[in-house]
Amino acid sequence: MVRSPIALMSFNRPQFLGPVIDSIKAQPADELLHREVHLFQDGAVNRYSRMRYANGDDIARSIALFRAAFPTGTLHVSDDNIGICENFRRAETYFFVERRFPCAWFFEDDLVLSPAYFKMLSRLEDYANTVGHIAYFSAYGDYYENAETVALRGRELTTLDHHWGFGLIARHWSAMQPELEAFYRIVVGNDYARRDHRAIFGLYEPLEIAPRASSQDAAKAIACSRLALWRCNSVQPFARYIGSTGLHMTPEAFNEIGFSKVSVASEPQAELNLPGPAEVRERVLQNRELFQLIRRTEFESLVAALPARELNPMRRCTREDVAAAYDLLLRRDVEDESVFTAHVDHRPVWLLVAGIRSSTEFMQLVDSTAPQFTFIDVGKRPPCTTAEISAAYRLLMHREPEPAVLKDHVAYTPKDALIEGLLQSSELMQMDERMVP
């Protein structure tokens, strides 16, 4: 019998990964026997944006923790940062395409397992294979139910919310891939942390269903709904979520949601009330109705609340980028066509702007005696147009301006004052510090 392999998805939190590894090592020996263990370690500097998201020490510590715990385990270390979406995708592809496992288990670096977790997941894997229309199964529990309700419903299964500590059936993963093609066209090959949220929500606009998020988990949940596949989870918690800091979490939100108060069972549930095929179909329909309700009643407000679109700092220059950079930063037009030829479709925008900012010509426009960046003769040029504000944000902040920014500055703020403000901003300073061209 082929046992489902274990994927540990790791990035830059060895302080969390260590307890997770310890909890895996503490699973019953018969559950660990003949199970491959793999670490899919992401890198520090993003492959596409060249922004640094981690330091090498944290990544080295994570790898060392895995090697010490699983000397025969397999390392899959990415030289670059590819983001959580592509890291999961390469793990899925490795297990289901290259190795042809019928099922695999996936754990991130922020879910500490009860000693009962593997027993519960094995039981749910057998159940999923028996019933058929179950793609994902997990046993971390319903974190949004109170203790009294959990005590009453501890033998039941519920629909999976967050994709944490889950098993995934290969044949259903294969069926999901055509449903995910459009999503992957937007996010793969781009910095996932700076993904185009509006383009992703645009995928759901023609549909009758929609999620509340632009994440890979949300896209996979919609794919399962369209394929009438259930994603199940135990009501009783068998794991403790510790990810108080991360891409989608802060310590304040962690405490407000109540993740720190969850009571975790240390022994497997003796009996489970496992829904039959008809009830599984009903659960799928109920989940679809939730997605339909979100599409009808929340979709417009969700789109309206999306952040300004972020851009890849290492995108290639357009002719408009070059012309705007010379006008906004050097206060002049491009001298001849050779400048466009040298930069357009060749040079990354961040390098173009960095080169101008370090040039002698640019520094001659700057008051070198001022304590922070200041132009000489600021305010002598006319107020900004909408196009100039948008260009300034795209060139310096690598994002689109918020509507409020346009309202505050159009026909009011001189061009030099706008550029001066952006160059003095903490946002730009932080971006400069993270860039590794």
Rosetta blueprint (number, residue, H / E / L):
1 M L
2 V L
3 R L
4 S L
5 P L
6 I E
7 A E
8 L E
9 M E
10 S E
11 F L
12 N L
13 R L
14 P H
15 Q H
16 F H
17 L H
18 G H
19 P H
20 V H
21 I H
22 D H
23 S H
24 I H
25 K H
26 A L
27 Q L
28 P L
29 A H
30 D H
31 E H
32 L H
33 L L
34 H L
35 R L
36 E L
37 V E
38 H E
39 L E
40 F E
41 Q E
42 D L
43 G L
44 A L
45 V E
46 N E
47 R L
48 Y L
49 S L
50 R L
51 M E
52 R E
53 Y L
54 A L
55 N L
56 G H
57 D H
58 D H
59 I H
60 A H
61 R H
62 S H
63 I H
64 A H
65 L H
66 F H
67 R H
68 A H
69 A H
70 F L
71 P L
72 T L
73 G L
74 T E
75 L E
76 H E
77 V E
78 S L
79 D L
80 D L
81 N E
82 I L
83 G H
84 I H
85 C H
86 E H
87 N H
88 F H
89 R H
90 R H
91 A H
92 E H
93 T H
94 Y H
95 F H
96 F H
97 V H
98 E H
99 R L
100 R L
101 F L
102 P L
103 C E
104 A E
105 W E
106 F E
107 F E
108 E E
109 D L
110 D L
111 L E
112 V E
113 L E
114 S L
115 P L
116 A L
117 Y H
118 F H
119 K H
120 M H
121 L H
122 S H
123 R H
124 L H
125 E H
126 D H
127 Y H
128 A H
129 N H
130 T H
131 V H
132 G L
133 H L
134 I E
135 A E
136 Y E
137 F E
138 S E
139 A L
140 Y L
141 G L
142 D L
143 Y L
144 Y L
145 E L
146 N L
147 A H
148 E H
149 T H
150 V H
151 A H
152 L H
153 R H
154 G L
155 R L
156 E L
157 L E
158 T E
159 T E
160 L L
161 D L
162 H L
163 H L
164 W L
165 G L
166 F E
167 G E
168 L E
169 I E
170 A H
171 R H
172 H H
173 W H
174 S H
175 A H
176 M H
177 Q H
178 P H
179 E H
180 L H
181 E H
182 A H
183 F H
184 Y H
185 R H
186 I H
187 V H
188 V L
189 G L
190 N L
191 D L
192 Y H
193 A H
194 R H
195 R L
196 D L
197 H H
198 R H
199 A H
200 I H
201 F H
202 G H
203 L H
204 Y H
205 E L
206 P L
207 L L
208 E L
209 I L
210 A L
211 P L
212 R L
213 A L
214 S L
215 S L
216 Q H
217 D H
218 A H
219 A H
220 K H
221 A H
222 I H
223 A H
224 C H
225 S H
226 R H
227 L L
228 A L
229 L L
230 W E
231 R E
232 C E
233 N E
234 S E
235 V L
236 Q L
237 P L
238 F L
239 A E
240 R E
241 Y E
242 I L
243 G L
244 S L
245 T L
246 G E
247 L L
248 H L
249 M E
250 T L
251 P H
252 E H
253 A H
254 F H
255 N H
256 E H
257 I H
258 G L
259 F H
260 S H
261 K H
262 V L
263 S L
264 V L
265 A L
266 S L
267 E L
268 P L
269 Q L
270 A L
271 E L
272 L L
273 N L
274 L L
275 P L
276 G L
277 P H
278 A H
279 E H
280 V H
281 R H
282 E H
283 R H
284 V H
285 L H
286 Q H
287 N H
288 R H
289 E H
290 L H
291 F H
292 Q H
293 L H
294 I H
295 R H
296 R H
297 T H
298 E L
299 F H
300 E H
301 S H
302 L H
303 V H
304 A H
305 A L
306 L L
307 P L
308 A L
309 R L
310 E E
311 L L
312 N L
313 P L
314 M L
315 R L
316 R E
317 C L
318 T L
319 R H
320 E H
321 D H
322 V H
323 A H
324 A H
325 A H
326 Y H
327 D H
328 L H
329 L H
330 L H
331 R L
332 R L
333 D L
334 V L
335 E L
336 D L
337 E H
338 S H
339 V H
340 F H
341 T H
342 A H
343 H H
344 V L
345 D L
346 H L
347 R L
348 P E
349 V H
350 W H
351 L H
352 L H
353 V H
354 A H
355 G H
356 I H
357 R H
358 S L
359 S L
360 T H
361 E H
362 F H
363 M H
364 Q L
365 L L
366 V E
367 D L
368 S L
369 T L
370 A L
371 P L
372 Q L
373 F L
374 T L
375 F E
376 I L
377 D L
378 V L
379 G L
380 K L
381 R L
382 P L
383 P E
384 C L
385 T L
386 T H
387 A H
388 E H
389 I H
390 S H
391 A H
392 A H
393 Y H
394 R H
395 L H
396 L H
397 M H
398 H L
399 R E
400 E L
401 P L
402 E L
403 P H
404 A H
405 V H
406 L H
407 K H
408 D H
409 H H
410 V L
411 A L
412 Y L
413 T L
414 P E
415 K H
416 D H
417 A H
418 L H
419 I H
420 E H
421 G H
422 L H
423 L H
424 Q H
425 S L
426 S H
427 E H
428 L H
429 M H
430 Q H
431 M H
432 D H
433 E H
434 R H
435 M E
436 V L
437 P L
